[in-house]
Amino acid sequence: MFNRVAVLTALTLLAPATLAGGAGMPMTPGMSTAQMTNDSDVLFMEVATMSNLAEISTSRLALQRSSNAAVRAYAQRMITEHTMAQAQLNQIAASKGVKLTDKPGADQRLQANKLATLSGAAFDRMYKMVQVQGHQMTLDLIVMYRTLGRDQAALAYAAKMQPAVEMHLMDAKALPVQ
């Protein structure tokens, strides 16, 4: 769902700064903290947020557009579990004064726009592809972040989410679509 190489490269190259964006960096209304900093912990929280929001929005589309019972059950689970995961991440960010985005990334929104034009088996195939790609990217992000992150709460979140993301990926790959 994201350009995985760009995300991993950016996070790997970023030097830790202060969590709230660094001294002297004013926050602009409507901007997330990640738009104002190169802090790896903040960037991880931002990308994880975009991933959670994308999973929720595309899964809501699946409930509207799919008639496949397995796809619909998976979608409902993604809505429930990613909503809970995002609530936990919001608490971590708020405790650190970090403002997170309120929408998926631009590439994710384009994929959602494409999904919104599909129905039936074509929708199910693309939804499966989006879920597999998105969860693989998120898993790669978590694995990499756990090697360079410094914030203990964000690292604990990543460690807690890794098995869930692995399960979501495995289950997405197993979705039966025509």
trRosetta pair geometry for C-beta under 8 A, 3 or more apart (Angstrom, degrees):
i j d omega theta_ij theta_ji phi_ij phi_ji
1 51 7.1 131 73 -116 140 77
1 54 5.8 119 178 143 154 162
1 105 7.5 128 141 51 97 117
1 107 6.5 145 167 110 60 107
1 108 5.0 37 176 -93 113 91
1 111 6.4 -91 -133 10 85 159
1 130 6.4 63 -85 -163 101 75
1 133 5.3 135 -35 113 65 102
1 134 3.8 34 -19 -93 130 83
1 137 5.7 -125 38 28 79 148
2 6 7.3 -121 154 65 95 101
2 7 5.1 52 127 -40 135 136
2 47 7.1 -10 -60 -152 168 107
2 50 7.6 82 -71 107 123 132
2 51 7.8 -65 -22 -78 120 92
2 105 6.1 61 -97 48 96 161
2 107 6.2 132 -111 64 46 137
2 108 7.3 -22 -66 -48 72 99
2 134 8.0 87 -5 -121 77 64
2 137 5.1 144 40 -178 93 153
3 6 4.0 38 102 18 115 118
3 7 6.5 153 83 -17 62 86
3 107 7.1 150 -27 -38 79 167
4 7 5.8 -58 -146 38 30 109
4 8 6.1 21 161 -12 67 110
4 136 7.6 -40 -91 115 143 94
4 137 4.8 -133 -92 -117 99 92
4 140 5.8 40 -157 74 117 155
5 8 6.1 -60 -143 42 27 105
5 9 5.9 26 159 -18 64 113
6 9 5.9 -57 -141 40 26 110
6 10 6.1 26 160 -20 63 110
7 10 6.0 -58 -147 36 25 110
7 11 6.4 15 160 -10 63 110
7 47 6.0 108 -150 -131 123 148
7 137 7.0 73 43 -172 152 106
7 141 6.2 -45 138 -93 131 105
8 11 6.1 -59 -145 41 29 104
8 12 6.0 29 158 -21 65 112
8 140 6.3 -60 -74 144 124 114
8 141 7.1 -131 -81 -94 77 60
8 144 5.4 178 -135 -62 94 173
9 12 5.8 -59 -145 37 27 111
9 13 6.2 13 163 -10 65 114
10 13 6.3 -68 -146 41 24 102
10 14 6.3 30 159 -35 63 110
10 43 7.0 -141 125 -178 109 152
11 14 5.9 -51 -143 20 30 115
11 40 5.5 92 -160 -138 78 92
11 43 5.7 -169 -101 107 88 132
11 44 6.7 80 -130 -70 132 80
11 47 7.7 -66 -64 -2 128 151
11 141 7.3 108 -3 -143 162 80
11 144 6.3 105 93 121 131 124
11 145 6.5 -59 170 -86 147 78
11 148 7.0 147 148 69 92 139
12 144 6.7 -71 -69 -178 93 125
12 148 6.7 169 -119 -31 52 163
14 38 4.5 -161 -145 167 107 91
14 39 7.0 133 153 -152 127 3
14 40 4.8 159 88 -69 116 82
14 43 6.3 106 34 6 170 152
15 38 6.6 40 49 113 65 120
15 40 7.9 -120 127 -27 7 104
16 39 5.8 44 -149 -139 54 74
16 40 5.7 -59 -84 20 73 101
16 41 7.0 45 -127 -8 98 99
16 150 5.3 23 -107 5 153 145
17 21 7.5 -1 110 177 127 18
17 22 4.6 -31 164 -76 134 101
17 37 5.7 -145 66 -163 134 106
17 38 6.0 89 -8 63 126 76
17 39 4.4 -102 49 -73 85 91
18 21 6.9 -24 85 52 92 28
18 22 5.2 145 39 -89 97 39
18 23 6.6 81 11 -32 145 70
18 37 7.8 -108 70 -131 63 137
18 39 6.9 -83 75 -81 28 139
19 33 7.8 10 157 164 62 151
19 39 6.1 165 -111 163 37 165
19 41 6.1 -47 -110 84 90 129
19 42 6.0 147 -155 -59 61 104
19 96 4.6 -76 144 172 147 121
19 97 6.9 113 108 60 105 90
19 98 6.0 -80 162 -62 97 109
19 151 6.7 84 -94 -87 122 132
20 33 6.5 -103 -158 -136 42 131
20 37 7.9 157 113 -59 27 148
20 96 7.0 -160 -65 149 76 78
20 97 4.5 -11 -99 100 112 121
20 98 6.6 -135 -104 -76 53 63
21 25 4.3 -124 136 86 106 133
21 27 6.7 149 16 -75 166 87
21 33 5.1 -129 -63 -158 105 87
21 36 4.4 7 -147 106 128 113
21 37 4.2 -132 -129 -55 58 117
21 39 7.3 -113 -97 -1 32 125
21 42 7.3 95 -76 -98 61 172
22 25 4.6 69 71 -7 91 126
22 36 7.7 -146 33 137 98 90
22 37 5.7 159 -9 -114 101 98
22 39 7.5 -173 -44 -43 90 109
25 36 5.0 136 161 165 127 113
25 37 6.6 135 101 -74 171 82
26 36 8.0 -125 81 -144 37 144
27 31 6.4 -165 -170 71 72 103
27 33 7.1 -41 -110 -95 113 67
27 36 6.4 -108 -106 -17 62 166
27 99 6.8 94 -152 17 139 138
28 31 4.3 54 68 6 93 130
28 35 7.9 -71 46 99 108 126
28 36 7.4 163 11 -73 89 124
31 35 4.5 -109 -173 68 103 138
31 36 6.3 92 133 -39 129 106
31 99 7.6 90 101 93 52 131
32 35 5.2 107 60 -4 73 99
32 36 7.8 -160 99 5 48 89
32 46 5.9 121 135 -116 145 115
32 99 5.2 -151 -139 108 54 84
32 100 5.5 14 -139 -160 121 21
32 101 4.5 -56 -52 -59 146 67
33 36 5.9 -77 -162 46 41 103
33 37 5.9 -6 159 12 80 122
33 42 5.2 -103 114 -158 113 132
33 46 7.5 -144 69 -66 79 116
33 93 7.8 -176 22 -163 135 108
33 97 7.8 114 -86 121 144 69
33 98 4.5 -96 23 -150 156 71
33 99 4.9 134 -29 45 88 70
33 100 7.3 -31 24 -70 96 42
34 37 6.4 -80 -128 53 30 88
34 42 5.1 -178 -87 141 73 99
34 43 5.4 116 -137 -98 109 54
34 45 7.4 -158 -62 73 118 85
34 46 3.5 -1 -41 -55 160 157
34 100 7.5 43 -8 -124 112 56
34 101 7.2 -50 38 -32 123 99
37 42 5.3 44 81 65 132 154
37 43 7.6 -136 97 -48 89 86
38 43 7.3 -3 -165 -43 37 128
39 42 4.2 66 81 15 109 109
39 43 6.5 175 87 -12 54 87
40 43 5.6 -57 -141 41 31 111
40 44 6.2 37 157 -24 65 103
40 145 7.2 167 163 -134 103 82
40 148 5.7 -84 171 122 162 110
40 149 6.2 -147 120 -101 113 57
40 150 7.2 97 68 6 112 93
41 44 5.8 -50 -150 31 29 112
41 45 6.7 27 152 -16 62 104
41 149 5.7 97 -93 -148 79 88
41 150 6.0 -83 -53 51 121 79
41 151 3.9 86 -137 -3 145 123
41 154 5.0 148 -157 35 95 162
42 45 5.7 -55 -152 36 34 111
42 46 6.3 34 151 -20 67 107
42 98 5.6 -164 -121 -132 95 130
43 46 5.5 -52 -145 36 34 113
43 47 6.2 28 159 -14 68 105
44 47 6.1 -58 -144 40 28 104
44 48 6.0 27 158 -17 65 111
44 141 7.0 150 -135 167 80 104
44 145 4.5 93 -115 -128 134 141
44 149 6.2 -16 -15 -95 162 117
44 154 6.0 106 87 173 129 131
44 158 7.1 -36 170 -73 137 125
45 48 5.8 -57 -143 41 27 111
45 49 6.2 33 154 -24 63 107
45 89 6.1 158 -149 -172 87 107
45 92 6.9 -147 -115 97 127 116
45 93 5.4 139 176 -83 147 108
45 98 6.1 56 86 132 157 152
45 100 6.1 -105 138 -96 103 115
45 154 6.0 -86 -62 -120 99 123
46 49 5.6 -54 -151 33 28 114
46 50 6.6 28 153 -17 63 103
46 100 6.0 -174 -102 -137 62 80
46 101 6.0 76 -151 -4 87 105
47 50 5.7 -49 -148 35 35 111
47 51 6.4 37 151 -20 64 105
47 141 5.8 -147 118 -149 134 150
48 51 5.5 -54 -150 36 33 114
48 52 6.4 35 152 -19 66 103
48 85 8.0 -115 166 148 107 114
48 89 6.0 -161 110 -120 122 153
48 138 7.1 92 -119 -141 67 100
48 141 7.0 -175 -72 121 77 139
48 142 7.9 80 -95 -76 112 86
48 157 7.8 96 154 128 170 125
48 158 7.9 -118 -83 -91 146 81
48 161 7.6 88 -147 87 129 173
49 52 5.7 -52 -146 36 32 110
49 53 6.2 26 157 -14 66 109
49 86 6.5 89 -130 -131 69 96
49 89 6.1 -165 -79 123 83 144
49 93 7.9 17 -64 -45 132 152
49 100 4.5 165 -80 -179 168 129
49 101 5.7 150 108 52 130 87
50 53 5.9 -58 -144 41 29 109
50 54 6.2 32 155 -22 64 108
50 101 6.1 22 -71 67 86 139
50 103 7.6 16 -120 109 77 44
50 104 5.1 95 -166 -144 76 50
50 105 4.5 47 -171 -33 142 87
50 108 6.4 162 168 9 98 150
51 54 5.8 -55 -146 35 29 111
51 55 6.4 29 156 -19 64 105
51 104 7.8 93 -75 -127 16 90
51 108 8.0 -161 -101 -89 40 152
51 134 6.2 149 -147 -178 89 98
51 137 7.2 -162 -106 95 122 104
51 138 4.7 116 -162 -90 157 117
51 141 7.6 -156 -41 37 150 154
52 55 5.9 -57 -151 35 30 110
52 56 6.4 27 154 -17 65 107
52 82 4.5 165 -153 -174 76 98
52 83 7.8 142 177 -73 109 27
52 85 5.5 -152 -112 91 126 109
52 86 4.2 156 144 -70 152 105
52 89 7.0 -168 -15 25 156 146
53 56 5.7 -53 -147 37 33 112
53 57 6.2 26 158 -15 67 108
53 82 7.9 -169 -54 154 21 124
53 86 7.0 93 -59 -102 69 146
53 101 7.6 -101 3 104 154 100
53 102 7.6 136 -107 171 153 32
53 103 6.1 -178 145 -160 153 23
53 104 4.6 -156 100 -61 103 73
53 108 7.8 104 92 118 89 150
54 57 6.0 -57 -141 40 29 104
54 58 6.0 18 165 -9 67 111
54 104 3.8 98 -72 -119 83 134
54 105 7.2 -24 -60 26 127 77
54 108 3.9 -80 -107 -169 130 141
54 111 7.7 43 -159 65 118 122
54 112 7.1 -140 -145 -51 77 116
54 134 6.1 -152 108 -134 129 141
55 58 6.4 -60 -139 44 23 101
55 59 5.9 21 161 -18 61 116
55 78 4.9 -129 168 176 103 113
55 79 7.9 -166 130 -77 84 40
55 82 4.3 176 89 -79 126 164
55 131 7.6 79 -124 -119 86 78
55 134 6.4 169 -75 134 86 146
55 168 8.0 -17 -135 -174 143 150
56 59 6.0 -65 -145 40 22 108
56 60 6.5 28 155 -23 62 103
56 78 7.1 -163 -85 132 41 89
56 79 5.5 87 -134 -123 71 65
56 82 5.1 -144 -57 96 86 127
56 83 6.1 97 -103 -65 126 80
56 86 7.5 -36 -35 -14 137 146
57 60 5.8 -49 -151 29 32 113
57 61 6.9 34 149 -17 61 101
57 104 6.1 -104 25 -19 138 130
57 108 7.9 104 58 147 128 108
57 112 5.5 -14 123 -117 118 147
58 61 5.4 -48 -156 33 40 116
58 62 6.6 47 144 -25 66 99
58 108 7.9 -103 -39 -176 118 93
58 111 7.2 -19 -90 114 130 105
58 112 5.4 -123 -81 -102 82 90
58 115 5.9 87 -138 29 92 172
58 127 6.5 160 164 -134 108 84
58 130 5.7 -135 -166 122 160 144
58 131 7.5 -163 109 -68 136 79
58 134 7.9 178 32 -22 152 161
59 62 5.2 -42 -149 28 41 118
59 63 6.8 46 151 -21 64 95
59 74 7.8 -127 -129 117 108 70
59 75 3.9 162 -160 -159 84 78
59 76 7.3 179 168 -54 117 21
59 78 4.1 -166 -83 82 152 120
59 79 4.8 -153 106 -52 133 84
59 82 7.6 151 11 26 144 135
60 63 5.8 -48 -155 30 36 111
60 64 6.8 28 149 -12 64 106
60 75 7.6 174 -49 173 19 115
60 79 6.5 97 -64 -95 73 124
61 64 5.7 -64 -154 42 36 108
61 65 5.6 -4 164 7 75 121
61 112 6.6 174 -28 -154 148 84
61 115 5.2 86 127 125 158 123
61 116 6.0 -101 -129 -83 132 70
61 123 7.9 -142 141 -164 103 119
61 127 7.5 -162 95 -100 106 115
62 65 6.3 -71 -123 52 25 89
62 66 4.8 -4 -169 3 71 125
62 71 5.7 -133 -170 153 118 99
62 72 6.5 -176 141 -100 96 49
62 74 7.7 -61 141 81 158 88
62 75 3.6 -155 87 -96 132 148
62 123 7.5 159 -114 151 63 113
62 127 5.2 101 -92 -143 110 152
63 66 7.3 -29 -81 40 14 93
63 72 6.0 91 -111 -141 59 85
63 75 5.3 -164 -51 118 77 137
63 76 6.6 90 -86 -69 116 79
63 79 7.6 -4 -33 -32 132 144
65 115 7.4 172 44 160 160 87
65 116 7.7 -157 -56 -126 147 40
65 118 6.8 81 170 95 146 70
65 119 5.2 -127 -165 -115 97 69
65 123 4.7 -139 134 -161 122 164
66 71 4.3 -98 167 102 157 132
66 72 5.5 -164 92 -62 111 81
66 75 7.0 155 37 -19 137 146
66 120 8.0 123 -123 -113 51 13
66 123 5.8 -146 -78 107 78 122
66 124 5.5 101 -123 -80 112 88
66 127 6.8 -57 -62 11 131 162
67 72 7.7 -9 -153 -41 14 125
67 120 7.1 -10 20 -111 107 57
68 71 3.9 63 83 13 111 113
68 72 6.5 170 84 -13 56 86
68 124 5.2 64 2 -105 144 139
68 176 7.3 -162 -171 85 129 81
68 177 6.8 -43 -96 -104 172 72
69 72 5.7 -58 -144 40 30 111
69 73 6.2 30 157 -20 66 106
70 73 5.8 -52 -145 36 30 110
70 74 6.3 30 155 -17 63 107
70 175 6.0 158 127 -146 115 71
70 176 5.4 68 52 37 159 94
71 74 5.8 -56 -148 39 29 111
71 75 6.1 32 153 -22 65 108
71 124 5.1 -103 -75 -127 158 99
71 127 6.3 78 -157 91 122 142
71 128 7.5 -83 -111 -61 106 90
71 175 6.0 69 -89 -162 74 123
71 177 7.0 66 -67 -82 122 98
72 75 5.6 -52 -144 36 30 115
72 76 6.5 32 156 -20 63 103
73 76 5.9 -52 -149 34 31 110
73 77 6.5 31 152 -17 62 106
74 77 5.7 -58 -153 38 32 112
74 78 6.4 33 150 -22 67 104
74 131 7.5 22 144 -136 130 167
74 171 6.2 173 -124 142 113 115
74 172 7.1 128 -176 -93 142 60
74 175 6.0 -57 -14 -97 165 113
75 78 5.6 -52 -147 33 33 112
75 79 6.6 34 153 -20 65 102
75 127 7.6 -32 -80 178 113 140
76 79 5.7 -50 -151 33 34 112
76 80 6.4 29 153 -15 65 108
77 80 5.8 -58 -147 40 32 109
77 81 5.9 15 163 -7 69 114
77 171 8.0 -46 87 127 148 159
78 81 6.3 -61 -133 46 25 99
78 82 5.6 13 172 -8 65 118
78 131 7.4 -101 -88 -123 152 117
78 168 6.9 94 -102 -140 90 120
79 82 6.6 -61 -132 45 16 99
79 83 6.0 20 163 -22 58 114
80 83 6.0 -62 -150 33 20 111
80 84 6.7 15 156 -13 60 108
81 84 5.8 -55 -149 38 33 109
81 85 6.2 34 152 -20 66 107
81 164 6.5 -172 178 -174 132 129
81 168 7.4 -162 93 -79 148 121
82 85 5.3 -48 -139 38 37 115
82 86 6.1 39 158 -21 66 104
83 86 5.9 -54 -147 37 27 109
83 87 6.5 33 152 -23 61 104
84 87 5.6 -51 -149 31 33 114
84 88 6.7 33 153 -17 64 102
85 88 5.9 -56 -156 35 33 111
85 89 6.4 29 150 -15 66 108
85 161 6.1 80 -139 -111 123 116
85 164 7.3 -169 -81 101 129 154
86 89 5.4 -54 -144 41 37 111
86 90 6.1 44 154 -25 68 102
87 90 5.7 -48 -147 32 30 115
87 91 6.8 34 152 -20 60 102
88 91 5.8 -54 -157 31 33 112
88 92 6.7 31 149 -17 65 103
88 157 6.3 162 130 -125 115 110
88 160 8.0 -90 145 90 160 143
89 92 5.6 -51 -150 35 37 112
89 93 6.2 35 154 -17 68 107
89 100 7.3 70 132 -70 106 166
89 157 6.2 104 -92 -165 76 152
90 93 5.8 -56 -144 40 30 110
90 94 6.0 30 158 -20 66 109
90 100 6.7 -111 -105 29 69 138
91 94 5.8 -54 -142 37 28 110
91 95 6.4 28 158 -21 62 107
92 95 6.0 -60 -153 33 27 110
92 96 6.8 6 155 -3 62 113
92 98 8.0 -11 116 46 71 126
92 153 4.7 172 -138 138 108 122
92 154 6.0 133 162 -76 144 66
92 157 5.9 -65 -42 -47 160 143
93 96 6.1 -76 -155 46 31 100
93 98 4.0 -97 -160 78 83 105
93 99 7.3 129 158 -83 120 11
93 100 5.1 -20 -166 -34 173 112
94 97 7.6 43 -169 -71 32 24
94 98 7.4 -91 -57 53 23 69
95 153 7.1 -80 74 151 134 179
96 151 7.3 -8 -94 -144 155 142
96 153 7.5 -164 -44 55 121 138
103 109 7.0 18 160 -71 112 123
104 108 3.7 -101 157 96 125 133
104 109 5.5 161 82 -54 104 76
104 112 7.0 120 55 -20 150 135
105 108 4.7 93 56 9 76 106
105 109 7.0 -141 98 -7 38 87
106 109 5.7 -54 -147 35 32 111
106 110 6.5 35 153 -20 65 102
107 110 5.6 -49 -150 33 34 113
107 111 6.6 36 150 -18 64 102
108 111 5.6 -50 -151 35 35 112
108 112 6.4 37 149 -19 65 103
108 134 7.5 75 -115 -106 108 118
109 112 5.5 -50 -147 37 35 114
109 113 6.4 42 150 -23 64 101
110 113 5.5 -49 -150 32 34 115
110 114 6.6 35 150 -18 64 101
111 114 5.6 -52 -152 35 35 112
111 115 6.4 38 149 -20 66 103
111 130 5.4 139 165 -117 134 122
112 115 5.4 -49 -146 36 35 115
112 116 6.4 41 152 -27 64 103
113 116 5.6 -52 -151 29 31 116
113 117 7.3 29 151 -20 60 101
114 117 6.0 -59 -162 28 37 110
114 118 7.1 25 148 -16 66 110
114 126 6.8 -127 122 179 108 151
115 118 5.9 -69 -156 35 39 109
115 123 6.5 81 -162 -143 76 83
115 126 5.8 -168 -101 111 79 124
115 127 6.2 86 -133 -78 123 78
115 130 6.7 -34 -68 -24 128 157
118 122 4.6 -129 -158 111 114 102
118 123 4.0 161 119 -80 104 73
118 126 5.8 112 33 28 169 139
119 122 6.8 41 61 57 37 99
119 123 5.1 -1 -127 -27 15 128
120 123 6.0 117 51 16 34 99
120 124 7.1 -68 138 -3 36 100
121 124 5.5 -53 -145 38 36 114
121 125 6.3 39 156 -21 68 103
121 177 6.5 132 -155 -179 74 88
121 178 4.4 -52 -134 63 129 109
122 125 6.0 -52 -148 34 29 111
122 126 6.6 19 158 -9 63 108
123 126 6.1 -66 -151 43 29 102
123 127 5.9 30 156 -22 69 111
124 127 5.7 -53 -140 37 28 113
124 128 6.3 31 158 -21 63 105
124 175 7.5 -158 -180 146 94 123
124 177 4.1 178 132 -128 112 116
124 178 7.2 68 75 28 136 73
125 128 5.9 -56 -153 34 28 111
125 129 6.5 26 152 -17 63 107
125 177 5.1 166 -78 140 60 143
125 178 7.6 -77 -57 71 103 54
126 129 5.4 -53 -148 37 37 113
126 130 6.2 38 153 -20 69 104
127 130 5.7 -54 -146 37 30 111
127 131 6.2 30 154 -19 64 108
127 175 8.0 -99 101 135 95 166
128 131 5.8 -58 -147 38 29 111
128 132 6.3 27 157 -18 65 107
128 172 6.2 150 -154 179 65 81
128 175 4.7 -150 -110 71 112 134
128 177 5.2 -125 -22 -9 145 144
129 132 5.9 -55 -146 37 29 109
129 133 6.2 23 159 -12 65 110
130 133 6.0 -59 -144 43 27 107
130 134 5.9 24 160 -18 64 115
131 134 5.9 -57 -137 41 25 109
131 135 6.1 16 166 -11 63 111
131 168 7.5 -123 -180 160 101 95
131 172 3.8 -157 124 -136 115 132
131 175 7.3 75 64 -13 145 144
132 135 6.3 -63 -143 42 22 102
132 136 6.2 22 158 -19 62 111
132 169 6.7 83 -137 -150 56 72
132 172 4.8 -173 -71 122 64 123
132 173 5.7 90 -109 -76 113 70
133 136 5.9 -59 -146 37 27 110
133 137 6.3 25 158 -18 64 107
134 137 5.8 -55 -148 36 29 110
134 138 6.3 26 155 -16 64 108
135 138 5.5 -52 -142 39 35 112
135 139 6.2 39 155 -22 66 104
135 165 5.7 171 -160 -171 88 80
135 168 4.8 -156 -120 106 140 104
135 169 3.9 -170 125 -81 128 81
135 172 5.7 163 15 10 143 147
136 139 5.7 -53 -147 36 30 112
136 140 6.4 31 153 -18 64 105
136 169 5.9 107 -66 -129 62 127
137 140 5.7 -55 -149 37 31 111
137 141 6.3 35 151 -22 65 106
138 141 5.4 -51 -147 35 33 116
138 142 6.4 34 154 -20 65 103
138 165 5.2 -135 110 -145 113 136
139 142 5.8 -53 -147 35 31 110
139 143 6.3 30 156 -18 65 107
139 162 7.1 90 -134 -144 74 72
139 165 4.9 175 -79 130 80 122
139 166 6.2 97 -115 -77 127 64
139 169 5.9 -18 -35 -42 139 149
140 143 5.9 -55 -146 37 29 110
140 144 6.2 22 159 -12 64 111
141 144 6.1 -64 -148 42 25 105
141 145 5.9 24 158 -21 65 113
142 145 5.8 -56 -140 38 26 111
142 146 6.3 30 160 -24 63 106
142 158 4.9 166 -148 -163 87 95
142 161 6.2 -139 -112 90 142 105
142 162 5.0 176 141 -91 144 86
142 165 6.2 156 -3 38 151 157
143 146 6.1 -56 -154 29 25 111
143 147 7.4 19 150 -16 57 104
143 162 7.3 100 -68 -125 68 120
144 147 6.0 -63 -164 31 38 109
144 148 7.0 -10 157 13 70 110
145 148 6.5 -86 -148 53 34 84
145 149 4.9 41 168 -43 80 115
145 154 7.8 -93 162 142 128 108
145 155 7.7 -162 135 -105 95 66
145 158 5.4 -141 94 -119 121 155
146 149 6.3 -29 -105 19 25 115
146 155 6.4 106 -123 -145 68 85
146 158 5.3 -167 -71 122 91 135
146 159 6.6 105 -113 -71 126 77
146 162 7.6 -2 -44 -65 144 137
149 154 5.8 -136 -168 101 137 110
149 155 4.7 170 103 -79 131 93
149 158 6.7 159 -1 4 162 152
150 155 7.7 -142 85 -42 7 122
151 154 4.1 53 87 21 114 112
151 155 6.3 170 85 -14 56 87
152 155 5.6 -56 -142 40 30 112
152 156 6.2 33 157 -21 65 105
153 156 5.7 -52 -147 35 30 112
153 157 6.5 34 151 -21 62 104
154 157 5.5 -49 -149 34 34 115
154 158 6.4 37 151 -21 65 103
155 158 5.6 -50 -148 35 33 113
155 159 6.4 33 153 -18 65 105
156 159 5.7 -53 -147 37 32 111
156 160 6.2 32 153 -19 65 108
157 160 5.8 -59 -148 38 29 110
157 161 6.1 19 158 -14 66 113
158 161 5.9 -62 -142 42 27 106
158 162 6.5 45 157 -44 63 97
159 162 6.0 -36 -149 4 29 117
160 163 7.9 -67 177 29 33 94
160 164 7.7 14 140 -1 64 116
161 164 5.4 -68 -157 46 51 113
161 165 5.6 48 150 -24 85 107
162 165 5.9 -57 -144 37 29 109
162 166 6.3 31 157 -20 64 106
163 166 5.5 -52 -146 36 34 115
163 167 6.4 34 154 -19 66 104
164 167 5.7 -56 -150 37 32 110
164 168 6.3 34 151 -20 66 105
165 168 5.5 -49 -144 36 34 113
165 169 6.3 37 154 -21 64 104
166 169 5.8 -54 -150 35 29 113
166 170 6.4 27 153 -17 64 107
167 170 5.7 -54 -145 38 32 111
167 171 6.1 28 156 -15 66 109
168 171 5.8 -59 -144 42 28 108
168 172 6.1 32 155 -24 65 106
169 172 5.7 -52 -145 32 28 111
169 173 6.5 29 155 -19 62 104
170 173 5.9 -54 -153 34 30 112
170 174 6.5 19 152 -12 63 112
171 174 5.7 -63 -148 42 33 109
171 175 7.2 61 150 -52 63 80
172 175 5.9 -22 -162 -16 39 113
